[in-house]
Amino acid sequence: MAAVANPLQADSLAQARQAHVYLEERLKASSATTSFRSIPIIDLTPSFSPSRADRQKVANEIHDACTTVGFFYIKGHGIPQGVCDDVLKLAERFFHELPESSKEAIHMKNSPQFRGYEPAAYSSVNDFASKETKEAFNWGYEAGLDPTGGDGKYVEIDGSSDGSKNQWPSEDDLPGFYKGIAEYYSHVLQLSRHLCRLFALSLNLQEDFFEPMITHPGGIARLIRYRPSSNPKPLSEVDEDEEIGLGAHSDYECFTLLLQDSNPGLEILSSDGHWISAQPVEGGIVVNVADFLMRWTNDKYKSTVHRVVNRTAKERYSIPLFFSINYDETVETLPSCISEDNPARYPPIAAGQYVLDRLSLTLKTGKY
């Protein structure tokens, strides 16, 4: 049954389009005189301590990373390395072993929620003039993937509340696929909830501030394959990139957790207009600020622009989880981030509708 129309939905589309304005402004030459050239690595191990002081120390490191870079690596995150290795192997199996007819049967075009198989150049996060070379498989939250079992109130990005709309390959076509995805997703979902507590502490909020908003969270995830470069060459400020795996963009939700293989490709845009390579860190997961956190903090935390360019002769695989609050929640600037001299820069938005509108703008055939 469809949810009752939210009065914030109309404004959500305008805000989704405004995000493209933000992107274009960031891609222009910057006048910043100083900026980052490296990405901090944060050890989460103390954040699992019963000591509030230990947890706050990690939260302070997150605050520093979010106000200077918008990206950071996490180690000591608690996800077993074997689970990470296995899900990356699943990604390779999906793209190489699943028959084309089976991929077509779960094509993203069949899903109003943008779930399923996405062939190369089917979508573009930035510029349709430059075809993106990535292939992807997309899925979202469902109770069977949540180790807590969920609260039974999950709402999709389009407001529907009759269960998840994922499209999965059959067990016959890809044995063990769903089980392997569930194993990794359950770990990364719980890690995201843990990070919400740290983000709250980083903003001097009550540690459980976000918990009522993540009882049935949005959690779109992707397996992504980046084909080998036909002309491998290093990152350069001079050369124009001919093959873009994933164009320059900011992420939509609260934050993103990215598992990547050993091949580089992720590049983030510094405030002074330089692209910085986010080289894989052994045992590490990349975390980046997304739009909801930027809006909540009134730009204190920046939703950093990034892209993916595979500059190697090898395939590259990555698995992002885009963690969101419940899609039926509202994102509104935190009172603690507003003052008379610094009023709210963003109007409230409906979480799910904003994500839906941003996704719709990535398709040439989208209704927007």
C-alpha positions in Angstrom: 0.0 0.0 0.0 1.4 3.4 -1.0 2.2 5.9 1.7 0.3 9.1 2.1 1.9 11.9 0.0 4.5 13.9 2.0 4.3 17.7 1.6 8.1 17.7 1.4 8.2 15.6 -1.8 7.7 18.5 -4.3 10.6 20.4 -2.8 12.7 17.3 -2.7 13.0 17.3 -6.5 14.2 20.9 -6.5 16.8 20.0 -3.9 17.9 17.0 -5.9 18.5 19.3 -8.9 20.3 21.8 -6.6 22.8 19.0 -5.8 23.9 19.2 -9.4 24.5 22.9 -9.0 26.6 22.1 -5.9 28.6 19.6 -8.0 29.3 22.0 -10.8 30.5 24.6 -8.4 32.9 22.1 -6.8 34.2 21.1 -10.2 35.2 24.7 -11.0 38.6 26.0 -10.1 38.8 26.8 -6.4 40.4 29.8 -4.8 41.4 27.7 -1.7 45.0 28.2 -0.7 45.3 25.1 1.4 43.7 21.7 1.2 44.3 18.0 1.9 46.6 15.7 0.0 46.0 12.5 2.0 43.1 10.7 3.6 43.2 10.0 7.4 43.1 6.5 8.7 41.0 6.0 11.9 41.3 2.9 14.1 37.8 2.1 15.4 39.0 -0.4 17.9 38.7 2.0 20.9 35.1 2.9 19.8 33.9 -0.5 20.9 35.2 0.2 24.4 32.8 0.6 27.4 34.7 3.8 28.2 32.9 6.9 27.0 36.3 8.7 26.8 37.6 6.1 24.4 34.6 6.4 22.2 34.7 10.2 22.3 38.4 10.1 21.2 37.5 8.2 18.0 34.5 10.5 17.5 36.8 13.5 17.7 39.0 12.0 15.0 35.9 11.5 12.8 35.0 15.2 13.4 38.4 16.3 12.2 38.2 14.1 9.1 34.7 15.3 8.2 35.5 19.0 8.6 38.8 18.8 6.5 38.5 16.0 4.0 35.0 14.4 4.1 36.6 11.0 3.6 38.5 8.7 5.9 39.6 5.0 6.1 38.5 2.9 9.0 40.4 -0.1 10.4 39.6 -2.2 13.4 36.0 -2.1 12.2 35.2 -5.7 13.3 34.2 -7.2 9.9 36.3 -10.4 9.4 38.7 -10.2 6.5 37.4 -13.5 5.2 33.9 -12.0 4.9 35.3 -9.1 2.9 37.3 -11.3 0.6 34.4 -13.6 0.0 32.0 -10.9 -1.0 34.5 -9.4 -3.5 34.8 -12.9 -5.0 31.0 -13.0 -5.2 31.1 -9.7 -7.2 33.5 -11.3 -9.7 31.3 -14.4 -9.9 28.2 -12.3 -10.6 29.6 -10.5 -13.6 31.5 -13.5 -15.1 29.3 -16.5 -14.3 25.8 -15.2 -14.5 24.4 -15.8 -18.0 23.4 -12.7 -19.9 19.8 -13.9 -20.1 19.7 -14.1 -16.3 21.1 -10.6 -16.0 18.5 -9.4 -18.4 15.8 -11.0 -16.3 16.8 -8.9 -13.3 17.6 -5.7 -15.3 17.3 -2.5 -13.4 14.8 -1.2 -16.0 12.2 -3.6 -14.4 12.5 -1.9 -11.0 11.1 1.5 -10.0 13.5 1.4 -7.1 16.6 1.1 -9.3 17.4 -2.5 -8.1 19.0 -5.3 -10.1 21.5 -5.5 -12.9 22.8 -2.3 -14.4 24.8 -2.6 -17.6 27.6 -0.2 -18.6 26.5 3.3 -19.6 22.9 2.7 -18.5 23.1 5.5 -16.0 25.3 8.5 -15.4 25.8 10.4 -12.1 27.1 13.5 -13.9 27.3 13.9 -17.7 25.6 11.7 -20.3 28.1 12.9 -22.9 30.7 10.8 -21.1 29.6 7.2 -20.9 30.3 5.5 -17.6 32.1 2.1 -18.1 30.9 0.5 -14.8 28.6 -2.5 -14.5 26.6 -2.9 -11.3 24.2 -5.0 -9.3 22.1 -3.0 -6.9 20.0 -4.1 -3.9 18.5 -2.5 -0.8 17.5 -3.2 2.7 15.3 -6.1 3.5 14.5 -7.7 6.9 16.1 -11.0 5.9 19.5 -9.2 5.6 19.2 -7.4 8.9 20.7 -9.4 11.9 18.2 -7.6 14.2 15.3 -8.7 12.1 14.1 -5.1 11.6 11.1 -3.5 13.2 8.6 -4.6 10.5 8.0 -1.0 9.4 10.4 -0.7 6.4 9.4 1.9 3.8 10.9 2.1 0.4 12.3 5.2 -1.4 9.0 5.5 -3.3 6.9 5.4 -0.1 5.6 1.8 -0.6 5.5 -0.3 2.6 4.8 -3.8 1.3 8.3 -5.1 1.5 11.6 -4.8 -0.2 11.8 -4.7 -4.0 15.1 -6.4 -4.6 15.7 -8.5 -7.7 18.0 -11.5 -6.9 19.6 -14.0 -9.3 18.3 -17.5 -8.8 20.1 -20.0 -6.6 20.4 -22.3 -9.6 22.2 -19.6 -11.7 24.5 -18.5 -8.9 24.7 -20.9 -6.0 25.4 -19.3 -2.6 25.1 -15.8 -3.9 22.3 -14.6 -1.6 23.8 -16.2 1.4 27.2 -14.6 0.8 25.6 -11.2 0.2 23.6 -11.5 3.5 26.7 -12.4 5.4 28.6 -9.2 4.4 25.5 -6.9 4.4 24.6 -7.9 8.0 28.1 -7.0 9.2 28.3 -3.7 7.3 24.7 -2.7 8.4 25.6 -3.2 12.0 28.9 -1.3 11.5 26.8 1.6 10.0 24.6 1.7 13.1 27.7 1.8 15.3 29.1 4.7 13.2 25.9 6.6 13.7 26.6 6.7 17.4 30.1 8.0 16.7 28.8 10.6 14.3 26.4 11.7 17.1 29.3 12.0 19.5 31.3 13.9 16.9 28.6 16.5 16.8 28.3 16.8 20.6 24.9 15.1 20.5 23.6 12.3 22.7 25.2 9.1 21.6 21.8 7.5 20.7 20.5 10.7 18.9 20.1 9.0 15.5 18.9 5.6 16.8 15.1 6.4 16.5 15.8 7.3 12.8 17.5 4.0 11.9 15.0 1.4 13.1 14.3 0.4 9.5 17.1 2.2 7.7 17.7 2.7 4.0 20.7 0.7 2.9 21.2 0.6 -0.9 24.3 -1.4 -1.8 26.0 -2.3 -5.1 28.5 -4.7 -6.6 30.4 -2.7 -9.1 32.8 -3.9 -11.9 35.1 -1.5 -13.5 36.6 -2.9 -16.8 40.4 -2.7 -17.4 41.6 0.5 -19.0 42.4 0.3 -22.7 45.1 2.9 -22.2 46.5 2.6 -18.6 48.1 5.8 -17.4 48.5 7.5 -14.0 46.4 10.3 -12.6 47.5 13.6 -14.2 46.4 17.2 -13.9 47.2 17.6 -17.6 45.6 14.6 -19.4 41.9 14.4 -20.0 40.4 11.0 -18.9 38.9 9.1 -21.8 37.4 6.3 -19.8 35.3 7.2 -16.7 34.2 4.3 -14.6 31.9 6.5 -12.4 31.6 10.3 -13.0 32.2 13.0 -10.5 29.4 13.2 -7.9 28.5 13.4 -4.2 26.6 10.7 -2.4 23.0 11.1 -1.4 22.4 9.6 2.0 24.1 9.9 5.5 27.4 8.3 4.7 28.9 5.6 2.5 31.0 2.6 3.4 33.1 1.4 0.5 34.9 -2.0 0.3 37.4 -2.0 -2.5 39.8 -4.6 -3.9 43.5 -4.0 -4.2 43.3 -2.0 -7.5 43.1 1.8 -7.2 40.4 3.8 -8.9 38.6 6.0 -6.3 39.6 9.7 -6.6 38.4 12.5 -4.4 38.3 16.2 -5.1 40.2 18.5 -2.7 38.9 22.0 -1.9 41.6 23.5 -4.1 40.5 21.5 -7.2 43.0 18.6 -7.1 42.0 15.0 -7.6 43.5 12.8 -4.9 43.8 9.0 -5.3 42.3 7.0 -2.5 44.7 4.1 -2.7 43.3 0.9 -1.1 44.4 0.3 2.5 44.8 -3.3 3.5 42.0 -4.3 5.9 40.4 -0.8 5.6 37.0 0.4 4.5 36.5 3.9 3.1 33.9 6.1 4.7 32.6 9.4 3.2 30.2 12.1 4.2 27.0 12.2 2.1 24.3 14.8 1.5 22.2 14.1 4.6 25.1 14.7 7.0 26.0 17.9 5.1 22.5 19.2 5.4 22.2 18.2 9.0 25.4 20.0 9.9 24.7 23.1 7.7 27.8 22.4 5.7 30.1 21.8 8.7 30.6 18.3 7.3 31.0 18.4 3.5 29.6 15.9 1.0 32.9 15.5 -0.8 32.9 15.1 -4.6 34.6 11.9 -5.9 34.8 9.7 -9.0 36.2 6.4 -10.1 38.7 6.0 -12.9 40.3 2.6 -13.4 43.8 3.4 -14.6 45.1 -0.1 -14.6 45.0 -3.1 -17.0 43.1 -5.1 -14.4 39.4 -5.4 -13.5 38.5 -3.5 -10.4 35.7 -4.4 -8.0 34.1 -2.4 -5.2 31.1 -2.7 -2.9 29.6 0.5 -1.5 26.8 0.6 1.1 24.9 3.9 1.0 23.6 4.1 4.6 20.4 6.2 5.2 18.0 6.9 8.0 14.5 5.4 7.7 13.2 6.6 4.3 10.0 7.9 6.0 12.0 10.3 8.1 12.8 14.0 7.5 16.2 15.5 7.1 16.4 18.9 8.7 19.4 21.0 9.8 20.3 20.3 13.4 19.5 23.2 15.8 23.0 23.1 17.2 24.4 23.9 13.7 22.2 27.0 13.3 22.8 30.5 14.7 21.7 34.0 14.0 24.9 34.5 12.0 24.6 31.1 10.4 21.0 30.3 9.5 19.9 27.0 8.0 21.1 26.8 4.4 18.8 23.9 3.5 15.1 23.3 3.8 13.8 20.0 5.3 13.5 17.1 2.8 11.8 13.7 2.9 14.7 11.2 3.0 13.3 8.5 0.7 11.9 11.0 -1.9 15.2 12.8 -2.1 17.1 9.6 -2.8 14.5 8.6 -5.4 14.8 12.0 -7.1 18.6 11.9 -7.1 18.5 8.4 -8.6 15.9 9.4 -11.2 18.2 12.1 -12.5 20.9 9.6 -13.3 18.8 8.0 -16.1 18.2 9.5 -19.6 14.8 7.7 -19.5 13.9 8.9 -16.0 10.7 10.7 -15.6 12.5 13.8 -14.4 
